[in-house]
Amino acid sequence: MPATPTKPSTRCFWADGSEIYNAYHDHEWGRPVTDDTRLFEKISLEGFQAGLSWITILRKRENFRAAFDGFDFNKVACYNTNDVERLLTDAGIVRHRGKIVAVIHNASRAIELQREFGSLAKYFWQFEVDTGKRPKKVAVEVLRTFTTSPESIALSKDLKKRGWKFVGPTTMYAFMQAMGLVNDHQHDCHVRKVAADARANLALSGN
């Protein structure tokens, strides 16, 4: 008897079918993150994405990690003008002086946040998105309208007050989506429940 064909997994509308994008969607995007290094990496890469597509940044992510010491913000905060020039000659990353300088500058701000709150996670998770007023069925048409939220606007405003750069409300909402501060997998996506369960377990753990 022939095997029953496996039904293809349904993914969010933005997944383009490429291996790298599907892996990112299935195993990273929307899963709750509390690791400070990963949070700093993501907020830095979101800044580099400004004006570009995420797939462009994703394809260069390993190069970014190598160039920025794995986004260890304690190390990045010590970068000097020689490091800026080094990074500007690195063809494996986005060579934009303003964005490079912003990451170095933000690394010092990250250290300040960590000292004040104990961790970046404790700071960022204060801005977890309230989904109570959203439609229960998170359809594609709804998701296309989610570019900011009151929480991303508040986070952007607070970070700017603290001296952070390249942290606009839209950029911060994309950061929140990726780091699991909101579950924006569409209702029929096969990862939505996995992300929801991970968020529930995170809440139960007291993080």
N, C-alpha and C positions, 0 to 999 in steps of 0.2 A: 504494500500500500504506500503510495507516495506521501512524503511528508507535507504537512500543511504549511504553505508559505507564511513566513513571519511578516506580520504587518509592520511597515516602516514606522519608526518612532516619530511622533509629532513634536516639532520643535517650535520655538518662538519665531515670529515672522522675520526677524532680522538675521537669523542664522542663514548663511549663504550656501551651505552644503559642502564647503571645503573642510578638509580634515582638521585643520588647525582651529577653525571657527567652531565646528561642531564639538570638538573636545573642550574648548573654552566654555561654550554654552552648557554642555552636559555636566562638567565636573567642577566649574568654578563660579560662573556668573550667578549671582543671587544666593550663594551659600554664605551664611553668616561668618564673618571674619573678626577675630579678636586679637590677632597677632599684630603687634605694633609695626614691625618691619613691613609686613604685607600692606598694612593700611597706608604707611608712608609711601611705599612703592606705587600703590594705585593712585593716590592723590597726585603724585608726581607725574605719572604717566598720563593721567587725565589732563594735566596742564600741557604736556607735550602734544596731546591729541588736538588741542584747540586749532581749528581750521583744517584738520586732517580727518581721515577715517580711522576708526578703532583698529581695523584689520591691518592698517599700515603700522601702527604702534605694536600690535600683537606680534607681527612678524619680526619686529626688531627687539622684542622684549628681552631675550637672552643677551643681546648686545648691550642694551641699557643696563641690565644687571651687572654685567662684567665691567662696564664703564663707570658705574656709580657704586662700586663696592657692595653689591647686593642690596643697595638702598639702606644700608646701615646708617641711619641719620646721625649717629654720633661721629662716624668717620666723615660723612659728607659735609657736616658743619665745619670741618677743619680744612676744607678745600680752599685753595688760594687762586691767584690769577694764573699761575702756571697750570693748574688743573682746568681752569676755564679754557685756556688755549689748547690744552690736550684734548678736551672734549670737542672743541670746535673742529679739530682735525680728524675726528673719529667718524668715518663714513658709515659705520654700522648703526648710528643713532640719528636722531633729528638734530641737525647742527644749527640751532637757533640760540643766539647768545642770550636773549632775554629769558627764554625758558630755562636754559642751563643755569643762569645766575639765580633765577627764582627758586629752583630746586635746592641750591646751596643755601640760599637765604632761608627757605622754609625749613630746612633741616635744623637750624638753630631755633626756630619757632617750635618745632616738634619737641625738642629737648625741653623747652620751657613748659609746654603742655604736659609732658610726661612728669615733670617735677611737680606741677600744680595738681594734677588729677591722679597721679599714680601710674597711669598708662594712657596711651592715645585712645585705646578702646573705650575706656571709661568716659573719655570726653566725647568721642564721636557717637557712641550709642545713646547719649542723651537726646540725640536728634533723630532717633528712630521714627520712621514715618507712621503716622496714625492713619490706618486704612479703614477705620470705622465708617467714614462717610463715602467710601468708594463703592462702585457697583460690585456686587458679589461675583458677577460673571466678568472676568477680566479678558474681554475680547480684544482683537487686534485694533479695532477702531478706537477703543478706549485707550489702549496703551500708546497709540500714536500721539495722543494729547498729553501724555505725562512727560513733560520736559522739565518741570520744576514742581516744587511743593512748598507749602508754608515752612516745612522743616528745612528744606534745602536753602530757602531764602534766609532763614534765621541762621543756619550754619555758615553760609557765605558771609553774612553781615558780621557775625562774631569773629570768624577767622580774619577777615579784613581788618577788624578793629585790633586784632592781635598782631597784625603786620604781615599776614600771609599774602602771597601773590598767586595769580592765576587760579582763583577759587571762586568764580562767579556762580550764581544760583543753578544754572544749567549744568555746569561742570560738576558741581556738588551733587546734583541729583543723579547724574550718571555714576558718580562715585558710590552713592548710597545704593543704587540698583545693583551694582557689581559686588559690593561688600555685604549684601544681604540685609541692610537696614530697612529694606522694603522688598517684598516678594513680587516682582513684576513679571514673572513667567506667566504667559497667557494661560487661560483656564484649561485649555486642552493640551498643554505642553506636558510631556512625560516627566519633566523635572520639577514641575510646580509642587507636587506633594512632597518630594524629597527635600526641596528647599524649605517648605513649610514645617516639616518634621524637624529639620535641623534647627530652625529658628525656635521651635517650641522647646527642644532640648536645651538650647542655649539659655532660654528664659528660666527653665527649671534648675539649671546649674548655678544660677545666681549671677551670671555675667551680665 
